[in-house]
Amino acid sequence: MKFKKYIILGLVAFMGTSCSESFLDINTNPNTLPTALPSFVFSNSLNTTAANMVSPNETGSYWSGQWTQSNGYIISTTTFAYNFTNGDFNYWDGYYDNLNDYQFVINNADTQNQKFLKGPAKIMKALLFQQLVDMYGSLPYSDALKGVASLAPKFDDQKAVYDNLITLLDEGIADAKANAFASAFTGSDLVFKGNTTKWVKFANGLKMRILMRQARVSGKDTYIKAEINKIVTEGSGFLTSEEVGAGGVGFFLATAGKLNPVYDRWGYDANGAKRALNNYPRLTQYLVNSMKASGDTVRLKRIGYAIGGEGSTAGVSAKAEVAANYVGAPFGTSSGFLPASCSAIGPSLLVKGEFNRPYILMTAAEVMLHLAEAKERYGSGVNLTGTAQEYFEEGLKQSYRALGANAGLSASFKGSGVDNYDYLASKNKLTAIAIQKWLALCNFNGLDAWSEYRKTGLPVTPQSIQVPESGEKRPVRFYYPNTESGSNAENVKAQGTIDVFATRLFWDVD
């Protein structure tokens, strides 16, 4: 009995002394740190960015006229008949969640002695907001990413957001140049492994995308020229011979849930079994036929596989890689084009076993073609050292290289007389640049391909065959998602009635 009494007294004493330590507080998880290091959050943020971009890039690849569906999977009227609502294409929530992570890095980098992450985080923040504007128009920016301090953030005008992104990139460049990566933390940078010079060059390329996207907006020329000249004066230049990629070797693994997200979606699983969605995306008839007609078969064989898809040799088509075996499907087709009879997306994007490729955020080819457009439009008004022709030809060369083709073969178009390929022979130089930009973005960045298509209307691609013959309407933006309408109703209503076929973004002038 005495022994039992001592046990009871001991338990009472233990419980009494534990109360101040919240002993039975079931809301406290002892395995959760009170805060996370910015370096950990930054790594995860980059991985999340890559995963988030897959779906909008897929939609953009369709609506820019590069990809379509085969008839070996569920036929989508949402995408190809444009029967969508504010319950579809909700990329908004994922992007803002990702932006909150980058904002956490920015807010905590100083106190955690990781200042070297501030610049890259600001650059990535600018990239995501640029893409959000290009999808939705006006949106929460200055009042966003404040947590409970702003639960219903006001919307900023899309034009003002674009201008603010240039300022944000300036800040990111200044931070990156002032704070070299600590050697122990270069591994947290899944893009450039702590190379701040490359981060600055990437930021300059992103600036060119933002500036040239507005090139047809009335009254913006003076501003655009001044900002381009600021880039030249800054002096770091651009990434001119490589891609900007997130993740890749050493990060993406041959494990379920850890594959490159493109490979995981349309390619193969961790065991090498072909995904069902490998039967879905196909090159459009317009893309294939126009490339054949121009003699651009080297790139075509990298953009797509011949009919029958990838064969037993990784990265090589099952059938002979001759022009006749590359067949596109009409945009929006719903019958007559089974997976084996039309060209799947090719080795520039999917090769069996290559689960750990970096996810491409921007190519050098895109940057070169933005420079070509700037020089063609503004001439001596911009202090770029190259000519429009030189940038154009370099853009074509870098497109070959990015696709995995022999870059030297691009020179065969110089003096060929092929319109939109031979710069001097092209009837309209800006048209040639727009079409080459559209081609250079193919497979890598469908969202920006769609944005460039909306900006220029080039190339003139066929309407979806799921749309009635009299139908001329094409989507020019997305609806604000119903999640935002529910949580931030008044600010969404303040944007007015959104017609996804007529409410154009500010840079989409016609």
KAVEN-V439485 format. One record per backbone hydrogen bond with DSSP energy under -0.5 kcal/mol. NH is the residue of the N-H (numbers start at 1). CO is the residue of the C=O. E is the energy in kcal/mol with one decimal. If there is no record, write none. Layout:
nh->(NH & NH)
co->(CO & CO)
e->(E & E)
//
This chain:
nh->(5 & 6 & 7 & 8 & 9 & 10 & 11 & 12 & 13 & 14 & 15 & 16 & 17 & 18 & 19 & 19 & 21 & 22 & 23 & 25 & 26 & 28 & 29 & 30 & 32 & 33 & 40 & 41 & 42 & 43 & 44 & 45 & 46 & 47 & 48 & 49 & 50 & 51 & 52 & 53 & 54 & 54 & 56 & 57 & 58 & 59 & 60 & 61 & 62 & 63 & 64 & 65 & 66 & 67 & 68 & 70 & 71 & 72 & 77 & 80 & 81 & 83 & 84 & 88 & 91 & 95 & 96 & 97 & 98 & 99 & 100 & 101 & 102 & 103 & 104 & 105 & 106 & 107 & 108 & 109 & 112 & 113 & 114 & 117 & 118 & 119 & 120 & 121 & 122 & 123 & 124 & 125 & 126 & 127 & 128 & 129 & 130 & 131 & 132 & 133 & 134 & 135 & 135 & 136 & 137 & 139 & 144 & 149 & 150 & 153 & 156 & 161 & 162 & 163 & 164 & 165 & 166 & 167 & 168 & 169 & 170 & 171 & 172 & 173 & 174 & 175 & 176 & 177 & 178 & 179 & 181 & 185 & 186 & 188 & 189 & 190 & 193 & 195 & 196 & 199 & 200 & 201 & 202 & 203 & 204 & 205 & 206 & 207 & 208 & 209 & 210 & 211 & 212 & 213 & 214 & 214 & 215 & 217 & 220 & 224 & 225 & 226 & 227 & 228 & 229 & 230 & 231 & 232 & 233 & 234 & 235 & 239 & 240 & 244 & 245 & 246 & 247 & 251 & 252 & 253 & 255 & 258 & 260 & 264 & 265 & 266 & 267 & 267 & 268 & 269 & 272 & 275 & 278 & 279 & 280 & 281 & 282 & 283 & 284 & 285 & 288 & 289 & 290 & 291 & 292 & 293 & 294 & 295 & 296 & 297 & 300 & 301 & 302 & 303 & 304 & 305 & 307 & 309 & 311 & 314 & 316 & 318 & 322 & 325 & 326 & 327 & 329 & 333 & 341 & 342 & 343 & 345 & 346 & 348 & 349 & 350 & 354 & 355 & 357 & 359 & 360 & 361 & 362 & 367 & 368 & 369 & 370 & 371 & 372 & 373 & 374 & 375 & 376 & 377 & 378 & 379 & 381 & 382 & 391 & 392 & 393 & 394 & 395 & 396 & 397 & 398 & 399 & 400 & 401 & 402 & 403 & 404 & 404 & 405 & 407 & 409 & 410 & 411 & 412 & 413 & 414 & 416 & 419 & 421 & 422 & 423 & 426 & 426 & 432 & 433 & 434 & 435 & 436 & 437 & 438 & 439 & 440 & 441 & 442 & 442 & 444 & 445 & 449 & 450 & 451 & 452 & 453 & 454 & 455 & 456 & 457 & 461 & 465 & 467 & 471 & 476 & 477 & 478 & 482 & 484 & 485 & 486 & 487 & 488 & 492 & 493 & 494 & 495 & 496 & 499 & 500 & 502 & 503 & 504 & 508 & 509)
co->(1 & 2 & 3 & 4 & 5 & 6 & 7 & 8 & 9 & 10 & 11 & 12 & 13 & 14 & 15 & 16 & 18 & 19 & 18 & 22 & 24 & 25 & 27 & 28 & 29 & 31 & 37 & 37 & 38 & 39 & 40 & 41 & 42 & 43 & 44 & 45 & 46 & 47 & 48 & 49 & 50 & 51 & 52 & 53 & 54 & 55 & 56 & 57 & 58 & 59 & 60 & 62 & 61 & 61 & 282 & 280 & 337 & 279 & 75 & 76 & 77 & 77 & 82 & 85 & 89 & 91 & 92 & 93 & 94 & 95 & 96 & 97 & 98 & 99 & 100 & 101 & 102 & 103 & 104 & 105 & 108 & 110 & 109 & 114 & 115 & 115 & 116 & 117 & 118 & 119 & 120 & 121 & 122 & 123 & 124 & 125 & 126 & 127 & 128 & 129 & 130 & 131 & 132 & 132 & 133 & 156 & 141 & 146 & 147 & 150 & 139 & 157 & 158 & 159 & 160 & 161 & 162 & 163 & 164 & 165 & 166 & 167 & 168 & 169 & 170 & 171 & 172 & 173 & 174 & 175 & 194 & 182 & 183 & 185 & 186 & 188 & 189 & 192 & 194 & 195 & 196 & 197 & 198 & 199 & 200 & 201 & 202 & 203 & 204 & 205 & 206 & 207 & 208 & 209 & 210 & 211 & 212 & 214 & 217 & 220 & 221 & 222 & 223 & 224 & 225 & 226 & 227 & 228 & 229 & 230 & 231 & 201 & 238 & 362 & 243 & 359 & 190 & 248 & 248 & 258 & 253 & 255 & 355 & 260 & 261 & 262 & 262 & 263 & 263 & 273 & 269 & 267 & 275 & 276 & 277 & 277 & 68 & 343 & 66 & 329 & 284 & 285 & 286 & 287 & 288 & 289 & 290 & 292 & 291 & 295 & 296 & 297 & 299 & 299 & 300 & 344 & 325 & 306 & 316 & 312 & 313 & 309 & 320 & 322 & 323 & 325 & 283 & 330 & 338 & 339 & 327 & 281 & 303 & 302 & 346 & 346 & 351 & 353 & 354 & 246 & 358 & 244 & 244 & 363 & 364 & 365 & 366 & 367 & 368 & 369 & 370 & 371 & 372 & 373 & 374 & 375 & 378 & 379 & 387 & 388 & 389 & 390 & 391 & 392 & 393 & 394 & 395 & 396 & 397 & 398 & 399 & 400 & 401 & 400 & 405 & 406 & 407 & 408 & 409 & 410 & 411 & 413 & 417 & 418 & 418 & 421 & 422 & 423 & 428 & 429 & 430 & 431 & 432 & 433 & 434 & 435 & 436 & 437 & 438 & 439 & 441 & 441 & 445 & 446 & 447 & 448 & 449 & 450 & 451 & 452 & 453 & 459 & 331 & 464 & 468 & 500 & 500 & 135 & 86 & 481 & 481 & 482 & 483 & 484 & 488 & 489 & 490 & 492 & 493 & 497 & 498 & 499 & 499 & 502 & 505 & 507)
e->(-2.4 & -2.4 & -1.8 & -2.4 & -2.8 & -2.4 & -2.4 & -2.4 & -2.5 & -2.5 & -2.8 & -2.4 & -2.4 & -1.3 & -1.0 & -0.5 & -1.5 & -1.7 & -1.3 & -1.9 & -1.2 & -1.4 & -0.6 & -0.8 & -1.8 & -0.5 & -0.7 & -2.0 & -3.0 & -1.9 & -2.1 & -2.4 & -2.2 & -1.9 & -2.5 & -2.5 & -2.0 & -1.9 & -2.9 & -1.8 & -0.6 & -0.8 & -0.7 & -1.9 & -1.7 & -2.4 & -2.5 & -1.9 & -1.6 & -2.7 & -1.6 & -1.9 & -1.8 & -2.4 & -2.8 & -1.4 & -2.4 & -0.5 & -0.8 & -1.6 & -1.5 & -1.9 & -1.4 & -1.7 & -1.6 & -2.1 & -2.6 & -2.3 & -2.0 & -2.6 & -2.2 & -1.1 & -1.8 & -2.5 & -2.0 & -1.9 & -2.2 & -2.8 & -1.8 & -1.6 & -1.7 & -1.7 & -3.5 & -2.0 & -1.6 & -0.6 & -0.6 & -2.3 & -2.3 & -2.2 & -2.4 & -2.1 & -2.1 & -2.0 & -2.3 & -2.2 & -2.4 & -1.9 & -2.3 & -2.6 & -1.9 & -1.0 & -0.7 & -2.8 & -2.3 & -1.5 & -1.2 & -1.7 & -1.8 & -0.5 & -3.2 & -2.2 & -2.2 & -2.0 & -2.4 & -1.9 & -1.1 & -1.3 & -2.6 & -2.3 & -2.1 & -2.2 & -2.5 & -2.7 & -2.4 & -2.7 & -2.5 & -2.5 & -1.5 & -1.1 & -0.6 & -2.3 & -0.9 & -1.6 & -1.5 & -1.0 & -1.2 & -1.4 & -1.2 & -1.4 & -2.2 & -2.0 & -2.5 & -2.4 & -2.1 & -2.0 & -2.5 & -2.3 & -1.9 & -1.8 & -2.4 & -3.0 & -2.6 & -1.6 & -0.6 & -1.1 & -1.4 & -2.2 & -1.6 & -2.7 & -2.8 & -2.1 & -2.2 & -2.4 & -2.2 & -1.5 & -1.6 & -2.1 & -2.4 & -2.3 & -1.5 & -0.5 & -1.0 & -3.4 & -0.7 & -2.8 & -0.7 & -2.6 & -2.0 & -2.7 & -2.1 & -2.7 & -2.4 & -2.5 & -1.5 & -2.4 & -0.6 & -1.5 & -1.1 & -2.5 & -2.0 & -2.7 & -1.6 & -1.8 & -1.9 & -0.7 & -2.5 & -2.4 & -2.2 & -2.3 & -2.3 & -2.6 & -2.4 & -2.0 & -2.2 & -2.5 & -1.4 & -1.4 & -2.9 & -1.0 & -1.4 & -2.0 & -1.4 & -2.4 & -2.3 & -2.4 & -3.0 & -2.1 & -3.3 & -0.6 & -2.1 & -3.0 & -2.0 & -2.1 & -1.9 & -0.7 & -2.4 & -2.2 & -1.9 & -1.0 & -3.4 & -0.6 & -3.5 & -2.2 & -2.2 & -2.8 & -2.3 & -1.3 & -0.7 & -3.1 & -0.6 & -4.0 & -1.4 & -1.5 & -2.5 & -2.0 & -1.9 & -2.1 & -2.1 & -2.1 & -2.5 & -2.5 & -2.4 & -2.7 & -2.6 & -1.9 & -2.8 & -1.5 & -2.3 & -2.5 & -2.7 & -2.0 & -2.5 & -2.1 & -2.0 & -2.9 & -1.8 & -2.0 & -2.2 & -2.7 & -1.8 & -0.6 & -1.3 & -2.7 & -0.7 & -1.7 & -1.6 & -1.4 & -1.7 & -1.6 & -1.1 & -2.1 & -0.5 & -1.9 & -3.0 & -0.8 & -1.4 & -0.7 & -2.2 & -2.3 & -2.4 & -2.4 & -2.3 & -2.2 & -2.2 & -2.1 & -2.5 & -1.7 & -0.5 & -0.9 & -1.0 & -2.7 & -1.7 & -2.4 & -2.0 & -2.7 & -2.1 & -2.6 & -2.2 & -2.3 & -3.0 & -1.4 & -2.5 & -1.6 & -2.5 & -3.1 & -0.7 & -2.3 & -2.3 & -0.7 & -1.9 & -1.7 & -1.8 & -2.5 & -1.8 & -2.8 & -1.7 & -1.7 & -2.1 & -0.6 & -0.6 & -1.7 & -3.5 & -1.7 & -1.6 & -1.2)
//
